[in-house]
């Protein structure tokens, strides 16, 4: 290993290779569930340097864990505890290479923080719509490697739908130049889609060309209180009917989720009184502010008339709209402060969500009286973060050790029965690898393993994550 490290230091320079010392920022995942020990941390500053690292690791048969902002929730971007895996940090690949206003596209490197990509697009008078709670620290490469979703999937789609082209370094250190800004390119297999969502197991994304959109002339944000989840689903149907594609966000938060925020983060203002379900909805209109406000207020008036909304608050300023979103995005932080919990990032047909929640809430209460379900998520695209916390009388770590497997089985069985997915936007990583192996269609698994063997025959890229070859 010393020969490999010496050569890497020559290739990357002293600041490009971290060996020993405090590497906790690279070795521990955000949830602190998968602490590891790295052989070293390679920090290349260019695609050529990434390729050089991969060639050397292929030559020395050293496994590589690609890492972006290390904000993942499924243990997919930190090393194991063997001390033999190299962390490949893309944090120094930070250039926005080009913005093509006429083509409505942007090309940026994998280490660009998502918020910086958004700002670069805004500086050119355009919108990059991918938005999620970790956008101040997550990176574009990680967003693509996990096919991130976020709060505007309803209008713009996941990271996959926003990507036009990729630059990727293979397991053997070759570079695929696929940075096309084309909307149409029907010339064979779609390699771009192969790497998006592959969680660093097939290649290392080093840059991407992404779609941009016109900046909306108006954004309107509101909170609405609903007596039931069925009413929230009805409100979604009404909002789609009235606003069409202008509906960009439709989030839902349970009473328990907002009560947890009130307890853990009491400094945050909650504009509405306690309700069984609180909806956060946003409309972005490219026509005019007057048209947008008319549509928005009209749909809320209709919702009151039909009895599906009990109370509502429309943001009167940008700052107030941001505070509404901050309330929603603070739920994971409140959970982290409350202690370890069992996270479920699931997706279901919207029509099945209310029935699923009723069944699961009852099943979990039978399993362990006093259990806390912190349910929130992107109702507009069918994605719930159906998280489970211990009763107040039980230590969170003991709760996870004793009940996580049984609770996962209850939740995933109910999701599978309704044609849903066990991972909507967080990925598989290590956390759900065994669940995927048991629940995924066998033919699909065989195809995935064949692709892994073809592109990474030595199993050097992120082994033990997503799928085993």
DADAPE-V619095 format. One record per helix or strand. SS is the DSSP state (@ for helix, = for strand). FROM is the first residue (numbers start at 1). LEN is the number of residues. If there is no record, write none. Layout:
BEGIN
ss = (SS/SS)
from = (FROM/FROM)
len = (LEN/LEN)
END
This chain:
BEGIN
ss = (@/@/=/@/=/@/=/=/=/=/=/@/=/=/@/@/@/=/=/@/=/=/=/@/=/@/=/@/=/@/@/=/=/@/=/@/=/@/=/@/@/=)
from = (2/14/17/24/38/47/64/85/96/105/113/114/126/139/140/153/159/163/175/191/204/213/218/229/247/255/277/289/311/318/331/342/345/350/372/379/383/396/421/433/442/461)
len = (11/3/2/4/5/14/4/5/5/5/1/10/2/1/6/4/4/7/4/5/8/2/9/18/8/10/9/17/4/12/8/1/3/18/7/3/7/22/1/7/14/1)
END
